[in-house]
Every structure is written in structure tokens, then in C-alpha cells.
């Protein structure tokens, strides 16, 4: 899940939670919005952690330009 997908899930979840006032028999729209919000927040945290932590692991090694392969 990327950062953009996570933000999209958060936005859709917020809309379902706070903006939709319709009531459907057998399905709670507000609960679905909360689930999407939570999944989006967890995905955003993991995406940012992956992008900034694991993405920089290989960039810390400094090579001597005089070394040959």
C-alpha cells in the first residue's frame, strides 16, 4: 500500500463516517467509514516508515572511488 492509497482510504473513510447521513438496512455506513479510516492510518504509518527507514538503508554505505570491483 502506498502513501497515496492510504490517503485515499482515509478520505473515503472520513466521508463515510462524518458526511454520509443515509441509513441502510443491514449495513452500518459509519462503521465502514471507521474501518477504512483505521486501515488508511495504519497503511500510511507503514508506508512512511518503509519509505524513510528501509529506503535509506542502502544509501548509508560510502564507497571509495579508488576501489575496483
N, C-alpha and C positions, 0 to 999 in steps of 0.2 A: 504494500500500500504506500503510495507516495504522499507527499505533503499536500498536493492539490486535491487528491481523492479524499484525504482526511478533512480538509477544509470544506469540501462539498458535502460530506456526510454531516459535519457539524451544522452547516447552514440548513440542510434539509431537515435535520432533527430539530433545530430551533424553530423552524417554520411550523413543523407538525406539532410541536409542544405548545407554542405560545400564540400562533397566528390562526390556526385552524380551529373553528368552533363547532364543526359538524359532529354529529353523533351517529355512529354506525352500529347496528346491532351485531353483537358477537365479536367486535374488534375495537380496541381502545386506541384511538389515533395518538393521544398524548403519550401513552406508554411506548408506542413505536417510536415516537419522537425522542423520548428519553434514551431508548436503546441505541438509536442512531447517534445521538449526542455522545454517549459514553464510548461507543465503538470509534467514533471520529476522534475524540480526545486521546484515547489510547493509541490509535494509529498515528496521530500527529506526534505524540511523545516518542514513539518508537522510530518514526521516520526522521525526526530531528536528531535523535540520539545516533541513529545509524549514519546520517549524513555528516555529522560533525565529529563523531568519535571514530567510527570504523573507516570513514573516508580519508582521514588524515594519518592513519597508522603507517601507510607506506611512504608518506611524504616526509617522515622524520629522519629517514636514513640519508646521510650525506656521503656522496661518493667523491673520491679523489680523482680529478680528471686525468691524472697521470696513470691510473690503473688501467690495465688492459684486461679484456675478457678472456 
